């Protein structure tokens, strides 16, 4: 059999890192063999590592409503640049995505512009819980914000059990932004008039995250089959609370962002660009997140890609940083600087996220799966330069950082969107 494409090299398979060839036909993985495959095109990965395409379950593509910051074309080109072949877009646009009409509008925009796969979250509001069953066929997961976000107030904790009962019946998971608004408001009053970037971590203190996690876990008692994911965990205490919840029989996971893994709150000193929600934390928390990602307490590696224009960050104090361009960079950092094995990277960046979203056709390199591949060159270091970014916002929190590796090829359904380090999609 002659394939459309054959990729040969060090391949991260479900059983581990294997020297082999991957045959791709009609966008699917048709064969995985030691050698002997024939194809119309052959890619020799050499010393690079062939991963299943990365799946980022937490991004903000900003369209519709904030196209000046990002749109589906520029955002997904940034994803491809970082080796990400599927993204799941959050619902907090200026008009929140809480109805079928809003979901369909967003889906059409993504289909017309995206160069990688795009999945959608449905927003959850206490006054529109009746829409959850109707949305369930059109979204991959639901999102609940326990503190204020664009277009909606904090979700009332007393209404969480009712929301969880509606969501669990759809058999879809829910992702939770866990920060308690009352704790945030109290801290804001205490620090009123103080204007130092590094004190932003105290405006949204660890207590806010811990309280919200505890409230959410307590609200799940009546729906033990609900699959819940705590977004952007930032503290050691959150990992401890989730460990207790799992031990009690709840189905809960958490994710860690690139920026919470790399930066501590010290990086905020004099740098408003690094303001995020939740904020950067103490060095002990940062190091514990890395350990948790390695040992399984943290399930997913995400960007929380939240592009704002640099001038907006300075003038308006907006929270959020871009990250998709640097996903592959950070994978290289985890492997070369933090000792992560390729198989663990594939679990937190590909297979685990795909499973969470119910995407059974991707997330691993095996016969029958969609041919989404991210080929990481660990022998070619790269310094992050804003001129090389694909995100429309035009900046990166890692500017000037030299990472030990970079993405050389990205394939989506067997088609190249990055070739020899250049985005072509």
ABEGO torsion letter per residue (X at the ends): XBBABBBBEBBBBAAEBBBBBBBBBGGBBABBBABGBBBABBBBAEABBBBBBBBBABBBAGOBGAAAABBAAAAAAAAAAAGBABBBBBABBABBBABAAAAAAAAAAAAAABABBBBBBBBBBAAAAAAAAAAAAABABBBBBABBBBGBBBBBAAAAAAAAAAAAAAGBBBBBBBBBAAAAAAAAAAABGBBBAAAAAAABBAAAAAAAAAAAAAAAAABAABBBBBBGBABAAAAAAAAAAAAAGBBBBBBBBAAAAABBAAAABGBAAABBOBBBBBAAAAAAAAAAAAAGABABBBAGBBBBBAAAAAAAGBBEBBAAAAAAAAAAAAAAAAGBBAAAAAAAAAAAAAAAAGBAABGBBBBGBBBBBBBBBAABBBBBBAAABABAAGBBAABGBBBABBBABBBBGGBBABBGGBBAX
